[in-house]
Amino acid sequence: MTKGNPVGDALASLSKLLQDREEELEAREEKLLSEQKNFERERFAVYGDTRPSDVLHLNVGGTRTAVLRRTLTSVPGSMLASRFSGRWDDSIEKDKDGNFFIDQPFSLFEPMLDYLRNRSNGTELYSLVSNNLQYTDFHRMVEYYGMTHGIFPTHLTLDFGSREAVEMISPLKVNANEWVTFEVSLGGHSRCIKSYELTLGSVQRIQIGWKYGGSEVKFSGGNSLGVGDVAKTSAIDLSRSCYLIDGTSTSIHGLEHKEGTIVRSEDYGKNWYVDGKLVATASETREDGVVQSFEPKRWSNVQNACSHMHPVISIKGEFEITSVEFKI
C-alpha cells in the first residue's frame, strides 16, 4: 500500500484555496467597478457633468460671488440643495454672463452663505444682521430655501431622568426604557420655538407639552410626574387620555399612543392636534368635544413671553421630533 504525502497534499490544498480566494476577490473587484461605472452613467444622465467640488458663479441681487457646489448643497433636503444639485443647472435663471441668478438682496444672502462656509469648515457660527427688519427678512429667506433647521438647529436634552436609560438615535430622536423628560433645546441661537410636531414609535407612556416657567420648572417624583403634572407646564397626556395644565386634568375622549401617531402643538400650545384632529384649544370659539386648554386671556399672557416657552416631552418609549417652527 502506497502512503500519500501529507505535506504535499496540504500544500496542494492550500494552493487551491488561495487560488479560489484570488478568483473570488477578482470577481468582486470586477463587480464593484461595473457598479461604479453604472452609477456614474446614471449620475451623468441625471446631473450631467457636475461634481461637489464645482465652483459656482452666482449673481445675488446684482452682486457677484463664487461658492463651491458642496457648500450650497450642504443642508440635505433643502430647496437650495435640490436647486444646485446639478440636476437643474440648465433651467436655473442666469444673467447675461452665465452666472446663476438669485433674486435676493446680497446683504441677506451673504450671512447664510457665510454660515454654510463656516459649517463646511466645522465651525457653526450663526448669522446676525444689523436691524430687526433685516433679521425678519433673513428668517423668511432662510425658510423659503428650506434652510431653517440647517442654520437654526434644535436638539433634545435630558431635563429629568437617567442618561443610562436613554438611547440617542439622532439629535431629535430617542428611545427611553425608563420614565424621563426631554426639552427641545436651541443649538446655539435664541429663536423662539412657536410650534412643533412629533411622531411616536413604540411607547408605554407619554406626555407632550410646554413649560412656561423657564428654569423655575422642576421635574421630580420618579415615575409619577411629567410635563403637565407640575406648575407652569401644560401637556397632552396620551396615556391617560387627558389634557393637563399645572397638574389639573381634563379628559379627552379617545386619545391613543399607537406607533405612528402624530402629535402637533401650535402657537405655544394654543392648538393641539392628534393625527390631524383638533383635540384642545385656547380659542374662545371651539368645536364640540374639543377641550379648552388655556383660557384665552391667560394663553395670550403666556405666549407674549415666548422666550420662556420650551417644548417638553415626558416619555417611556420612542419618539422623534419631525417638525419645529420658529417665531418670525
JOTA-V616512 format. One record per helix or strand of 3 or more residues. SS is the DSSP state (h for helix, s for strand). FROM is the first residue (numbers start at 1). LEN is the number of residues. Records with the same first field share a line. If there is no record, write none. Layout:
SS->FROM-LEN / FROM-LEN
//
This chain:
h->6-42 / 69-4 / 79-5 / 106-15 / 132-13 / 148-4 / 163-3 / 214-3 / 222-3 / 267-3 / 296-9 / 306-3
s->55-6 / 63-6 / 100-3 / 154-7 / 166-5 / 173-14 / 193-19 / 233-5 / 242-4 / 248-4 / 262-5 / 271-4 / 277-5 / 310-17
//
